[in-house]
């Protein structure tokens, strides 16, 4: 009798467990919107946003996080104005020339050379010609002109505003001024 009772209980447990699962429909979903969310294509037009925009437009005057305004235009007159008026907002104690050298070697030395003499690896391999030395006669550069050039680029040199933040651009600027004084002495 006990064996029949055990077999009956085991059969009941197996039948109960197997009846809970169904391959045709999933079990109860606690958050169905996480299982079947509304798909949006990247460039699709939807009525979710106002006026048919594909994303929310930031309010007028919004400045992106980590971005600072630069008051000088990308023109020759803007360059000359920056050359004359733009000064570093950092004191000499805030400038880490070791970090400036590291950034210079990453972004600038390939063209300008590690000494600032215009003899970088691309110049030596004749990939880019006419890279000026920081000590060229008649070439007056200031911290404002260096910063403006890093920010906007000049001639065949592109802008490094996206690669270097504001503080890093000033670090490189001060390191370039150090290289310039080393070459002149």
N, C-alpha and C positions, 0 to 999 in steps of 0.2 A: 503494500500500500504506500509506503514511504517513497519508493522508487517512482511510482506513478505520479505522486504528488510533486516530486522534484522535476520530473519530465514536463508536467503540466506548467509549472512555474517558469521553467527555462523557455518553453514554447511561447508562453504569454509575453515574457520579456523580449524575446527575439521578434515576435509579431508587433509589439508596441514600438520598438526602435525602428523597425523597417517601415512602419506605416507613417512615421514622422517625416520622412524625406520623399520628395517627389522630384523626378528629373524634369518634369514639364514646367514647373513653376518654382521660383526661388522661395526660400523661407521668408518669414516676415522681415521686412526691411524697416529699420528704425529711422533711417534718413534716406528716403528714396531719391531726393535730389542729388545726393552724392554719388549714387549708382548711375543715374541717368540724367546728367546735367544737360543744359541746352547748349548745343555746339554753336560756336561763332567762328566764322572764317576771319582770317587776319584783316583782309581788306573788303569785307562784305559791308553792305548797307543795311542797317537795322534801325528800328524805331526806339531803341533803348536810350539813345542820347538825343539831346535837343537839336532841332534844326537839321537833322539828317547827318550830323557829324559821326565819324567813325570812332571818336574818342572824346573825352572831355577836354575842352580847350582851357588852358590856364588863364586866370584873370589878367587883364592888362597890367603891365608893370611888374609882373612876377619875374623873379630872378631864380635860376636853378640853384639847388643846393651846392655849395662849394665853388660857385662861380662869382667872380667879382667883375665889376664894370671897369672898362679901360677907356679913359677919357680922350685918347688920341686916335685919330682916324688912320686908316690904312692908305695914306697918301704921302707924297713927298713933303708937303707942308706939315702933315701930322708927324712925320719922321723928324723933320727939323725942329718942330716944337718940342717933341719928346727929348730930342738930343740936348736942347737948351734948358728945358724946365723940369724934366722928370728926374726925381731923386728917389733913392731907396727909402722905404718907410721903416726899415730895420736898422737898428744901431749896430755898430761893429761887433758888439758882444753877442748879438743874435745870429751873426753870420758864421756858419760852420764851413770853413773852406775845405775840410776833408770831405764832407758830403757834397759840396759844390764840385770838387774834383771828380768824385765818383760819378755824378750826373753828367759832367762835361765829357768824361771818358765814354760814357754810354751813348750820348746823343750827338756830341760835337766832334770828338777827336777823330772819328772815321774820315771826316773831310778836312777839318782845320788842323789836325795833328795834335799830339799830346802836349806839345810846347806852344801851340798857337801860331806856329810858323807857316801854316798853310800846306804842310806836307803830310797830310793824312794818307791812309792806305788807298783811298779812292783816287787821290791826286797822283800818288806814285804809280798806280796802275793805269793812269790816264783815262779813268772813267768819267771824272769831272775835272775840267780844266779851269784855271783862273781863280782859284780860291785865294783870297787875300790873306796875308799875314797880319797879325794885330799890330806889328811894328812898322808897317809900310809908311814911307815918308809921305807926308801930305794927307794921311788918313787920320783924321781926328775922330775918335769914338769916345763916347761918354756912357755912363751907366744907363742913361735914358735911351740912347740910340741902340745899345745892346739889348735892353729889355724890349724895345719896340720891334727889333729884328727877330728876337725869339718869339714874340707874340704873333707877329704877322708874317714873318719870313721876308726875304729880300732876294731879288733876282732869281737864281735857280735854287735857292734855299727855301724850303717850305716852312710853314708855321709849326711850332712846337707847343702851341697853347693847349692842345688836347693831351699831350704826353706829360707836360710839367704843370703843376699847380703854381699859384702865385708865389708862394714862398720858395719853391724850387727854382723858378725862373730867376728870382733875385739871387739865390745861391750861385747859380751858373753865371749870372752877370758879374758878381763880385769875383768869382774865380777867373773869368775872362780878363777883368781889369788887373788881377794879380799877374796873369800870364803876360799881359801887355807891358806891365812895369818890369817884369823879369827879362823880356826880350829887349827892352830899351836900355837896360843896364849892362 
